[in-house]
Amino acid sequence: MVLPAESPVTMKTLAHQIGVSVATVSNAYSRPDQLSAELRHQILATAEELGYAGPSVAGRALRSGRNDVCGFLFGGELATAFSDPYSVIFLAGLSESVEQFGASVLLLKAPVGDGATQALQRAPIDALVANSTVASQTGIEMLRGRGVRIVRTRRCEDGDWVGINDASAAQLVARHLFRLGHRDIVVVAAGASTGGVDEWAYHPDRPVPGLVEGSYESERIRGIWDELTPRALRVVRAGANTRAAGRTAAGQALDVQARPTAIVALSDVLAFGILDAVRARGLEPGRDISICGFDDIPDANFLGLTTLHQPITKKGRLAGLLAMDPDHPQRHNPLPVQLVVRASTGPAPTPRK
């Protein structure tokens, strides 16, 4: 049968042409194990001949109630998700688990404003893994209300999560520096509100403006404070989570008369930029000034960075498992951490007379 060019080819058209039911044609695409190889081949060959591209993805999702898609809600600009080694490693682990369930990963930007929240609501997803930098937005709770499984990458009081205890992890870093004699410590974080460089004197009663309460950044800063209980803890923020931002923030921290003896970056990528800035000023990391990072991404070992190791790939795998398997028994997954000491930290230098 040759159809007129203007006639749309539907599943019903294809079924009529072959002499089978519409359900049989549907099975050829969605449940091939229900058909013989010969019949499925006949259906697909006829579909190609007639120019039928297959059933509507949206229609199939409506009928089954599933999209076979897991969303990953990223806390920053989507472009940086591909340049940040931590995010790349996490997404590799997440994708590995999600693919085992025959599903895909959809990268989504955290909503800012009502329009963005509505866009999130339209996302064709069955589950959502929310990056730990993302606050508990109304949009996420609305998704939960419509049956989308929500998995967070930080500890939370309710819901599914996989993550580390960021405050305790930061205490390990601070304790290491304290034992080396460091008392004047600067923390470097991403996300300057002005687009340039921000500096704050941190105190638990006066949180850093712009940092999401309960995010990994705020928890790590609080952990450092709790361990050291300093008179004041300087926090410098510059740009996104990039090496260039680390260099910029380090300039703010270093080019002062009372230079700190140690800098703690809240990510390894920022710490790499700090290492660049320190060496550009003729200083030696671990001798003139100590530098610590977080996460232990692959280049940290090559660059001799003291850092807090967390199992990033495993974190992504577990997040994907929780997202795609509602029957997985363990819905809260604390992960171990380990301080890895390398050449970038050493005893605090003797004060100049």
N, C-alpha and C positions, 0 to 999 in steps of 0.2 A: 504494500500500500504506500503510495506516495502522497503526502499531505500538501495542500496548498501552502505557499510560503508564509501566508499571514496566519495560518492556524497554529496556535500554541501547542506544543507537545507536552502532555502531562503524563503522570503515572497511569492515569486511567486510559489514556490513548495507547500507551505502551502495552498495558495489560490486554486491551482489546485486540491489538495487532497480533500478539503472541497466542492469545487464547487462554490466559491464566487470570487469576484474581489479582486485584490491586494489592492485597496483602502479600501475595507471592512476589510481586515486583519489589515491594518494600523490603522484604526479607533478603532479596539479592544485594541490597545496599547495606542494610543494618544488621541482618542476622544470616550471613551466608552459610553458616553451619546447618541451617534448616533446609537447604536445597542441595540437590545433587550438583556436582561440578558441571555436568552437561547442561542442565537447565539454567544455572546461573550464567554460564558462558553465553547461552542463547539470548538471555535477557539483556546482558550488557552489550552484546554485539548488535542487537536490534536497536537498543538505545542509542548507540553511536551512529548507526545508520540514519536514524530519524532526527538526530541532533538533540537528544534528551540529555541534559547535563547531570541529572540526578535529583533526588528529593531536596526540597528547601531545607536548609539548615535550621532556619527559624521555626519552620513548621514541625520538623522532627523534634526540636527541643520542646515545643509546646505539647506535643503528643506524649513524649517520654518524661517530661518534667526535669530533664537533665541537659546541660550544655557541654559536659565533659571539658570544662575549662576551670582552672584555678587562677584567681587573680592574685597578683603580688602588688600591694600598695606601697609605693616608694615615697619616702618622706621629702625628697628634694626634686631637682630638675631631672627629668627622665634621662637626658643625655649623660648625666654623671653616673647613672647606674652602670654604664658600660665602661667607664674609665676608672671606677673605684674597684680595686681588686677584691675587697671584702664582699661587695655586692655581687661581683662576678662569681666568686667561689660559692657564696650562699645560693645564688640562682642555679648553679650547676647541680648542687645537692637537691634543691627543691624540684628541679625538672626531672632529675633521676627518679624520684619517688612518684611524681605525678604521672610520668610516662608509663609506669608499671600499671596504672589504672586506665590506660588508654586515653588519657586526657592531655591537655596542653596548658601552658602558662601564659597568662595575659598580664603585661606590665601596665600598671595604672598609677597615675599621679595622685597624691593625696589631695583631697578637695580643699579649695580655698574659696569661700563664698558660696552662695546658694546655687548659682549656675553649675559650679563644679560638683556640688553635692548631687544635683539632679543627674549629671552625667555619670556619676558613680552608680546611681540607682539603676541606670539603663544598662550597665555592664552585664553581658551574658555569661555569668559565672555561677558555679555551684558552691564555691568556697573562696575565702579570701584570707591570704596571709598578710598581716599588717606589720610593716616594718616598725621597729621599736621606737623610731623617732616620731611616729605619728601619734597625735593625741587621740583621746577617746571621743572622736567626732560623732555628731548626731548621724551623719551619713552611714557610718559603720554600724551603728545600732539599728538603723532602719533596714540595712541589709540583713542583719541577724533576725529582725522581725519577719522578714519574708522567707526565712528558712535557709539563708546562706550561712554555711559554717564559717566562723571567724576564728583564726588562729593568730595569736600575737607572738612576736619574737622577744618578748620580755615577760618577766613574772607579773602576774596580775591576780587580783583577788577572785575574779570569776571568769569563766570561760576557759578555752583551751590555750595553752601556751608552751613554748619551748624557749629556754634562755638561761643566761647565767645570772648570778647575783652580782650586779654591777658595783654596788656599794662595797661589798666584801672584796671583790676583785681589786677595786681601787685601793682598798686598805693594804693589800699585799704590796702594791707598788709604793705607797707612801711609807710603809714600814721598812721596806728595803732602803729607801732614801734616808729615812730617819737614822737607821743604823749606820749609814755612811757619814753621818754628821750634818746632813742638809737640813736647814731650817727655813731658808729663804727660797720658796718654790713658786713658780708660775705655772698655771694651767693654761694650755692652748686648746681652744675649741673652734669648730666651724660655725658659720652663720652670723656674721656681723650684720646688725640691723640696718646700718647706714650704707652698706655696700663697700665700706672701707675697712677700718679697724675700730673695734670697740674694746674698752678696758673697764673692768669692774673690780671693786674690792668685795670679794664674796663673804657673805655671812649667812648661815642657815635661815636666819630671820628675814633676810633680804635676798631672795633668790635672784639669779642673773636674769634680767629682763630678756624675753625672747626665747628662753629655754623652756621646753615643755616639761611641766612637772611630771616626774615619773619616767621620763625618757632616759636612755642610757647615759646621755651627757650629764643631766642633773644628778643622777644617782652616783656617777663616778666622781663628780666634784664633791658631793656630800661625803662620800667615802673617804676621800683624801682629807677633807676637813676633820671628820670624826677621828681619824688616826693621829693627825698632827696637832689638832686644836691650836692653830696659829693665831696670832693677833689679827692677822688679815691674810687672805689668800687672793692673790691677783689672778684674775681670769682675763685672758686676751682672746678675742674672737676675730677672725678674718675670713670672709668669703665662704666658698663651699668647701667640702671635704676633699681638698686637692693639695698636691705638693707645693704648688705656687702659693696657696693660702698659708701653708705652714711657714714658708720663707717670709711672707709679709708679716705674719704675727710674730715671728721670731725677731724681726727687726724692731718691733715695738717693745718686746720684752728685753732685748739685749742692749739697745742703744740708749742706755740710761746710766747715770752715775753709780747708782746702787744696783749693780747687775746681780740677778739671782744666781744661786749656785746650782740650781736644777730646774729643768722644764719638763712637765708631764704633758704630753699630747694625748688627746682623747681618741686618737686613731693612729695607726702606723703611718698612713699616708701623710698626715700632718707632721708627724715626727721626722719623716724623710726630708721634708722641706726645712725643718728646724736644723737638721744635720747640715744641710747645704749652707744655711745662713751662718751657722757657727763656724764652719770651716772657711767661709768667705771672709770672715773677720779675723782669721789667723788663730783661732782658738781650736783646741783639741778636745773632742767629745770624750768624756770619761776622765779627763785630767783637769781641764779648765772649767768645764761645766758638764753636768750629767743630764742625759736625755732619756726619757722613757716613753714608750708607746703602748698601744692596746691592739690586740687581735692576733699578732704574730702571723701576718701574711708572708708569702714566700720570700720576698726581698729583704725582710727584716734580718734574716740570718746572714745574708750576703753583706748587708751594710753594718752588721755588728750591733744591732739595736736591742737594747734591753726592753722587753715587752711582756704583756700579759697574754698568754696563749689561751685561745678558746677554740673548740672544735667546730669551725665554721661550716664545713661540708656536712658534718653530722647534724648540725643545727638545721640546715636546709632540708636534709632528708627527712628528719623527724617532723618538721613543719609540713612538708608535703604529705607525709603519712597521716598526720592528724587531719589535714584538710580533706583528703580524699576517702578516708576510712572512718565513718562515724562510729564503727563498732570497735575501734582500737581501744584496748582497755585502759591504757595510761594516758590521761588527757593533760596532765601537768608533767613537764619534763625538765627538771633542773640539770644543767650541764656542768661538768668539772672545769676548773681553770688551773693554770700553772704559771708562775712567774718564771720567765726565761731570762737569766742574767747574761748579758754580753758586754762588749767593750765600751758601750756608750755611757756606762755609769761607773763611778769610782768615788773615792773619799772626797768630801767637800774640801775645796782648796782653803788653805790657811788665809785668814783675813789679812789684807794689806795694812801695814802700820803707817 
